Amino acid sequence: MKDFTAGVHRQQREYKSFSPSFINCPFAWENRPINQLVEQAANLLGELNAYAEIVPDVDFSIPMSIAKEAIDSNLIEGTKTEIDEVVLPQTEIPPIRQDDWEEVQNYIAALNFAISELPRIPLSMRLLKDVHKILLSGVRGKHKAPGEIRRSQNWIGGSSLSDALFVPPSAEELPDLLSDLEKFWHNKSLQLPFLIKIAITHYQFETIHPFLDGNGRCGRLLIILQLVDAQLLSKPALYASTFFEKNKVSYYNSLTRVRTANDLEQWIVFFLIGIVETAQHGLKTFKAIITLRQEYDTKILTLGSRSKNARKLLQRMYATPIVNARAVEKELNIGFSTANRLLKSLTELGVLKEITSHSRNRLFVLEKYLNLFRS
């Protein structure tokens, strides 16, 4: 990619915008570690996929992976929400934390929607506009044209266009740039490894910045969509944003270096390292879940006739690891007193932990399981 030119700056009155080059063209690279990283990342994703298929009732655990992705993607943008808060009912969230909680819930809803739509709607700006609309629904940014490609100039950093750190292309350039991006997604003649195509897509999407707000979240969500669309993942079991959040400064610097030094290869290396690290962590989590489930199952067997309901409850708590007696009553279709006795038994076994001190509306958490997603 030594001949790659990221784009040019164009004078726009009192500021200059960056006009990126089209990317629907062949790419070649001389950086040999890229090939090794592509192979390593693909192998790890294959192993992660295998675990996602063999873990019993894995679909109950996938929501926690999605929640982790949502938390860290929003954290990059300054929205701080803990995993414990995300799995709590909205009524348990303090008013001062409601906005952050809703933004994370929107990300979860947007990703779930997009995954469900992929079999019906191909990967496209049409789908991403629907995703963007959900992301910004009722939260900060709700007045910035949710679901619509911008018709005015935006910028990154600084207080205005004149002192911005980066000014994306003008609105007039977006139709051609986005058309080129969609063609790149579906151009099979390029014969690019999917992971490299996804890396280039993320750079280009963030550079185009097609929406007035929410571009970072939408672009990171797009990574998961592409992995599923390319069948590198059968389920959204990877939370790539964790790596980007942990390496936030390097993440932004790497994207910037492409634009300033035409160095696309270093971004691809950074991106692939992120996929490798995230997949390794995902595998570690799946293995820990299997071990933990075996521990829980052994303890539940001691409950005798109540073990069946206990197993059903835990199955659902892999998706929502905090419950109260009313939720258990409704979920298992049992009496309130029976639900309370079941929660008490599971607490005495050390499976659940009570996290409230009052006598009514007590909350119980699947503590060891939730810890797997806290780190």
C-alpha positions in Angstrom: 0.0 0.0 0.0 3.0 2.3 -0.4 1.3 4.1 -3.3 -1.9 4.7 -1.3 -2.9 8.3 -1.1 -5.5 9.0 1.6 -6.9 12.1 0.1 -6.5 15.9 -0.3 -7.4 19.0 1.7 -9.9 21.3 0.0 -10.3 25.0 0.8 -13.8 25.7 2.0 -14.1 29.4 2.9 -12.3 29.9 6.2 -11.3 26.2 6.7 -10.1 23.2 4.8 -12.0 19.9 4.6 -10.4 16.5 3.9 -11.6 14.8 0.8 -10.7 11.0 1.0 -9.7 9.0 -2.0 -12.1 6.3 -3.2 -11.3 2.8 -1.9 -13.1 0.5 -4.3 -9.8 -0.5 -6.0 -7.2 -3.3 -5.6 -4.8 -3.2 -2.6 -1.5 -4.8 -2.1 0.9 -4.6 0.8 4.6 -5.2 1.7 4.2 -5.5 5.4 4.6 -9.2 6.0 3.2 -9.2 9.5 -0.1 -8.3 8.0 -0.4 -11.7 6.4 0.5 -13.4 9.7 -2.0 -11.3 11.7 -4.8 -12.0 9.2 -4.2 -15.7 9.6 -3.9 -15.5 13.3 -7.1 -13.4 13.6 -9.0 -15.7 11.3 -8.0 -18.8 13.2 -9.0 -17.2 16.5 -12.4 -16.1 15.1 -12.9 -19.6 13.9 -12.2 -21.0 17.3 -14.4 -18.3 18.9 -17.2 -19.3 16.5 -16.8 -22.9 17.5 -17.2 -22.1 21.2 -20.2 -20.0 20.4 -21.7 -23.1 18.8 -20.9 -25.6 21.4 -21.6 -23.7 24.6 -25.0 -24.9 25.8 -27.7 -22.2 25.5 -25.1 -19.8 24.2 -27.7 -17.4 22.9 -28.5 -16.5 26.6 -24.9 -15.3 27.0 -24.6 -13.3 23.8 -26.5 -10.3 25.2 -23.7 -9.9 27.7 -21.1 -9.7 24.9 -23.3 -7.1 23.1 -23.7 -5.2 26.4 -19.9 -5.2 26.8 -19.4 -3.9 23.3 -22.0 -1.2 23.8 -20.4 0.0 27.1 -16.9 0.3 25.7 -18.0 1.9 22.4 -20.0 4.5 24.3 -17.1 5.0 26.8 -14.9 6.1 23.9 -17.3 8.9 23.4 -17.4 9.9 27.0 -20.5 7.9 28.2 -19.5 6.0 31.3 -21.8 3.2 32.3 -20.9 0.1 34.3 -21.9 -3.4 33.3 -23.9 -3.7 36.5 -26.0 -0.7 35.6 -26.6 -2.0 32.0 -28.3 -5.1 33.3 -30.5 -3.3 35.9 -34.1 -2.3 35.1 -34.4 1.4 34.3 -36.3 2.0 37.5 -33.1 1.1 39.5 -31.0 3.7 37.6 -30.4 7.0 39.4 -31.8 10.0 37.5 -28.3 11.4 37.0 -27.2 8.2 35.2 -30.3 7.8 33.0 -28.9 9.5 29.9 -25.8 7.4 29.9 -27.9 4.2 30.5 -30.2 5.0 27.6 -27.3 5.6 25.2 -25.9 2.2 26.0 -29.4 0.6 25.7 -29.7 2.3 22.3 -26.5 0.7 21.1 -27.6 -2.7 22.2 -31.0 -2.2 20.5 -29.3 -0.9 17.3 -26.9 -3.9 17.1 -29.6 -6.4 17.8 -31.8 -4.8 15.1 -29.0 -4.8 12.5 -28.1 -8.4 13.1 -31.7 -9.4 12.7 -32.1 -7.4 9.5 -28.9 -8.7 7.8 -30.6 -11.8 6.3 -33.3 -9.5 4.8 -31.3 -6.3 4.0 -27.8 -6.5 2.6 -25.0 -4.5 4.3 -25.7 -1.0 3.0 -26.1 2.7 4.0 -29.8 2.0 4.1 -29.3 -0.4 6.9 -26.8 1.9 8.6 -29.2 4.8 8.5 -31.8 2.7 10.4 -29.1 1.7 12.9 -28.1 5.4 13.3 -31.7 6.4 13.9 -31.9 3.9 16.8 -28.6 5.0 18.2 -29.7 8.6 18.6 -33.3 8.0 19.5 -34.3 10.0 22.6 -30.7 10.7 23.7 -28.0 13.3 23.3 -27.8 13.9 19.6 -31.5 13.3 19.0 -31.8 16.7 17.3 -28.9 16.0 14.9 -30.9 14.3 12.1 -30.9 10.7 13.4 -31.0 8.3 10.4 -30.1 10.9 7.8 -26.9 11.6 6.0 -25.7 15.0 6.9 -26.4 18.0 4.7 -24.0 20.4 6.4 -20.4 20.4 7.5 -19.3 18.7 10.8 -15.9 18.6 12.5 -13.9 16.7 15.1 -12.2 18.5 18.0 -12.0 22.2 18.6 -14.9 24.6 19.2 -15.5 25.5 15.5 -14.5 24.7 12.0 -11.7 27.2 12.1 -9.8 25.5 15.0 -11.0 21.9 14.4 -8.6 19.0 14.7 -10.1 17.3 11.6 -12.8 18.4 9.1 -14.4 15.6 7.1 -15.4 16.0 3.5 -18.1 18.4 2.5 -21.7 17.2 2.3 -21.7 17.6 -1.5 -19.0 14.8 -1.7 -20.9 12.3 0.4 -23.1 10.6 -2.3 -20.1 9.6 -4.4 -18.0 8.6 -1.4 -20.7 6.5 0.2 -21.5 4.9 -3.1 -17.9 3.9 -3.5 -17.9 2.5 0.0 -20.9 0.3 -0.7 -19.3 -0.9 -3.9 -16.2 -1.8 -2.0 -18.2 -3.9 0.5 -19.7 -6.0 -2.2 -16.9 -6.1 -4.8 -15.8 -9.7 -4.8 -13.3 -9.2 -7.6 -10.9 -7.4 -5.3 -10.1 -10.7 -3.6 -9.2 -9.0 -0.3 -9.2 -10.9 3.0 -12.4 -9.9 4.7 -10.5 -8.7 7.8 -8.5 -6.2 5.7 -11.6 -5.1 4.0 -13.2 -4.5 7.4 -10.2 -2.5 8.6 -10.2 -0.3 5.5 -13.9 0.2 5.8 -13.6 1.4 9.4 -10.9 3.9 8.5 -12.9 5.2 5.5 -16.2 5.4 7.4 -14.7 7.4 10.2 -13.0 9.7 7.7 -16.2 10.3 5.7 -18.1 10.9 9.0 -21.4 10.7 7.1 -23.7 11.7 10.1 -23.8 14.9 12.1 -23.3 12.8 15.3 -22.8 9.2 16.4 -20.3 8.3 13.7 -17.8 6.6 16.1 -20.5 4.4 17.6 -22.0 3.6 14.2 -18.6 2.8 12.7 -17.6 0.4 15.5 -21.0 -1.3 15.3 -20.3 -1.7 11.6 -17.3 -3.9 12.4 -19.5 -6.5 14.2 -22.0 -6.3 11.3 -19.3 -7.0 8.7 -17.9 -9.9 10.7 -21.3 -11.5 10.9 -22.1 -10.6 7.2 -18.8 -12.2 6.1 -19.7 -15.3 8.2 -16.5 -14.9 10.2 -18.8 -14.9 13.2 -22.2 -16.6 13.4 -23.1 -14.6 16.5 -22.0 -11.1 17.7 -19.7 -12.7 20.3 -16.8 -10.2 19.9 -16.5 -6.9 21.6 -13.9 -5.1 19.6 -14.6 -1.7 21.2 -12.9 -2.9 24.4 -9.5 -2.9 22.6 -10.2 0.5 21.1 -11.2 2.0 24.4 -8.2 0.5 26.2 -5.9 2.0 23.5 -8.0 5.1 22.8 -5.1 7.5 22.1 -3.4 5.0 19.8 -6.7 4.3 18.1 -7.2 7.9 17.2 -3.6 8.5 16.4 -3.5 5.5 14.0 -6.6 6.7 12.1 -5.0 10.2 11.9 -1.7 8.8 10.6 -3.4 7.4 7.6 -4.7 10.8 6.6 -1.5 12.7 7.4 1.1 10.2 6.2 -0.8 7.9 3.8 0.2 5.1 6.1 -2.7 2.7 5.7 -0.6 -0.4 6.6 0.1 0.7 10.2 -3.7 1.1 10.7 -4.4 -2.4 9.4 -1.7 -3.8 11.7 -3.3 -2.0 14.7 -6.8 -3.1 13.7 -5.7 -6.8 13.3 -3.9 -6.8 16.7 -7.2 -5.5 18.2 -9.1 -8.4 16.6 -6.6 -10.9 17.8 -6.6 -9.6 21.4 -10.4 -9.3 21.5 -10.9 -12.8 20.1 -8.4 -14.2 22.7 -10.3 -12.5 25.5 -13.6 -13.8 24.1 -12.3 -17.4 24.1 -11.1 -17.0 27.6 -14.5 -15.8 28.6 -16.3 -18.7 26.9 -14.0 -21.2 28.6 -14.7 -19.6 31.9 -18.5 -19.7 31.3 -18.3 -23.4 30.6 -16.4 -24.0 33.8 -18.7 -21.8 35.8 -21.8 -23.5 34.4 -20.5 -26.9 35.5 -19.9 -25.4 39.0 -23.5 -24.0 39.1 -25.0 -27.3 37.8 -23.3 -29.3 40.5 -24.6 -27.0 43.2 -28.1 -26.9 41.8 -28.4 -30.7 41.9 -28.5 -30.5 45.7 -31.9 -28.6 45.5 -33.8 -31.8 44.6 -37.2 -31.0 43.1 -36.4 -27.3 42.9 -33.3 -27.9 40.7 -35.4 -27.7 37.5 -36.7 -24.2 38.3 -33.2 -23.2 39.5 -31.7 -24.3 36.2 -34.4 -22.4 34.2 -33.7 -19.3 36.2 -29.9 -19.4 35.8 -30.4 -20.0 32.1 -32.2 -16.7 31.8 -29.7 -14.9 34.1 -26.9 -15.6 31.7 -28.6 -12.9 29.6 -29.7 -10.7 32.6 -27.6 -11.5 35.6 -29.6 -9.4 38.1 -33.1 -10.2 39.2 -35.7 -9.7 41.9 -38.4 -12.0 43.2 -41.1 -10.4 41.0 -39.1 -11.1 37.9 -38.5 -14.7 38.9 -42.2 -15.1 39.7 -43.1 -13.9 36.2 -40.3 -15.7 34.4 -40.9 -19.1 35.9 -44.7 -18.7 36.4 -44.5 -19.6 40.1 -45.8 -18.0 43.2 -44.1 -15.0 44.9 -43.2 -17.0 48.0 -41.8 -19.9 45.9 -39.7 -17.4 44.0 -38.3 -16.0 47.3 -37.5 -19.4 48.6 -35.7 -20.3 45.4 -33.6 -17.1 45.5 -32.8 -17.8 49.2 -31.6 -21.3 48.4 -29.4 -20.2 45.5 -28.0 -17.5 47.7 -27.2 -20.0 50.5 -25.4 -22.2 47.9 -23.3 -19.2 46.9 -24.7 -19.1 43.3 -26.4 -15.8 43.8 -25.5 -12.8 45.9 -27.9 -10.3 47.4 -26.9 -6.7 46.5 -29.5 -4.7 48.4 -29.9 -4.3 52.2 -33.6 -3.6 52.4 -36.2 -6.3 53.0 -38.4 -5.6 50.0 -37.6 -5.4 46.3 -34.3 -7.1 46.9 -31.9 -7.7 44.0 -29.8 -10.8 43.4 -26.8 -11.0 41.1 -25.1 -13.9 39.4 -21.8 -12.5 40.8 -19.1 -14.8 39.4 -20.7 -14.7 36.0 -21.0 -11.0 35.9 -17.4 -10.7 37.0 -16.3 -12.3 33.7 -17.6 -9.1 31.8 -16.4 -6.6 34.4 -12.7 -6.8 33.5 
